[in-house]
Amino acid sequence: MLLNKENIKNIKAQPGLIIPDEKLFALPERVLQFGTGVLLRGLPDYFIDKANRNGIFNGRVVIVKSTNTGDTDAFDKQDGLFTLLVRGVVNGQPVEETIINSAISRVLSARDDWSSILECAKNPEMQVIVSNTTEVGITLVEDDIRLFPPHSYPGKLLAFLYERFRVLNGSPESGMVIVPTELIPDNGSKLKSIVMELTKMNNLGDAFTQWLQSHNHFCNTLVDRIVPGKITAATQPGMETTWGYEDDLMIMAENFRLWAIESREKRVEEILSFSQADEGIVIEEDIEKFRELKLRLLNGTHTFSCGLAHLAGFITVKEAMSSPLMADYIRSLMMQEIVPVISNGKISTQDARVFAMQVLDRFLNPFLEHAWLNITVQFTSKMKLRNIPLLLAHYKQSNQAPEHMSLGFAAYLLFMKCSRNEKAVYTGMAYETEYNVRDDQAGYFAEKWKNNDPDSLVDEILADKTLWGVDLSSLEGFAHQIKIYLRSLIHNGVMSTFRSLQKTNKVIA
């Protein structure tokens, strides 16, 4: 039995499965969504579906498929219905939820259904535009909105807005709330500037420009949820047997979810009423604190830990968290060194500690296969952007080397010990197993390791202002601490280093 509107009444109610009421299918279309990807289905569509089930938002989503690859057949056959498996850990305890999501009304192809997409502009109840077109999608390219369809996402968006302006006579209430979820800073502001530039290129006139500026709201947003996508071929048959139906669109997501939306406009809150359905959505005047929490506690911890974990022989994050020594390092790094330095006027210590505990739950999630080697990609730029600011902030508070950050940095240097093979690929070695070093600075590190002993290598690399933007060798005791840890990692290995440092109470408290 295939999941669709006709068969929904035949799906047996059972614990752990949320089945939509058929009356939800009659809700009006209120959201235009550019993108069919799993992040959109696992986050915005999750929130909208939850709100609808609770009688809050009462609106469905029209999806625009912008790419020419694939088709909309699966969505058409299933009437937009799909199963979302929520699997995660909360306060150390596993949580599971299975939801048949009914937020999607229909999926239209930009290539084949552009006239139908423009028809949506005539719908006064459609007031929200959501997108995830990848970071490349929010770029300025010369585009003509009269094409059928325009080439770029900003061009398509502008064509829709211009049609809406035209058919609804530029009324103030016809303005849209535009909430991009592309993973770039200030995504709403950047999208608006591109749309305004395209407005000039297309000579759309002063009246439209005024309406676009005054009555449409482009919101900066931050999204955070791991949505791995389709479940494995080995797992799907078991799920379908358990729930009693087939679903070609079934996906999984972690329990943690965050959609931070930046706005000070009351109208934005009113239109995005689905935000009332879940604490994972926040609408605030400034969302920078959420970006900082994610960048430093989630991404920063990943970056300090990934070299250590890989060199210790751990493949995935959840595997490393099963080791008391590795788990204690990660926990102490966050709580003792990162939380204190990011706690300031905008971020309270309590905010930072709560987010850190959520990150630990995410690391413990047994349903996610997050490989440490993937986290090491562009290791150097991640270390510079995410963690050097943390290191410098620590020195402002305490003029001594931070133990956990120093150990993570030493492991980074050792991970970057590599050489170029006959295929022009830079590789390193751990546990007699070769690994690829996918980093723009791999050649730089290969030369440093080839021409220096570990101590002189530390001195040269820390002093390289071109690499870091600052002379790290000037930080009191930092180079000395790195040398100690690097020698220990080379001669004793990660786990032995952990054990000896634990005995002396130096690294793990």
Buried (B, 14 or more C-beta within 10 A) or exposed (E): EEBBBEBBEEBEEEEEBBBBEEEBBEBEBBBBBBBBBBBBBBBBBBBBBBBBBEEBBBBBBBBBBBEEEEEBEBBEBBBBBBBBBBBBBEEEEBBEBBBBBBBBBBBBBBEEBBEEBBBBBEBEEBBBBBBBBBEEBBBBEEBEBEEEBBEBBBBBBBBBBBBBBBBBEBEEEBBBBBBBBBBBEBBBBBBBBBBBBBBEBBEBEEEBBEBBEEBBBBBBBBBBBBBBEEBEEEBBEEBBEEBBBBBBBBBBBBBBBBBBBBBEEEBBBEBBBBBBBBEBBBBEEEBBBBBBBBBBBBBBBBBBBBBBBBBBBBBBBBBBBEBEBBBBBBBBBBBBBBBBBBBEEEBEEEBBBEBBBBBBBBBBBEBBEBBBBEBBEBBBEBBBBBBBBBBBBBBEEEEEBBBBBBBBBBBBBBBBBBBBEEEEBBBBEBEEEEBBBBBEBBEBBBEBBEEBEBBEBBBBBBBBEEBBEBEBBEBEEBBEBBBBBBBBBEEEBBBEBBEEBBEEEBBBE
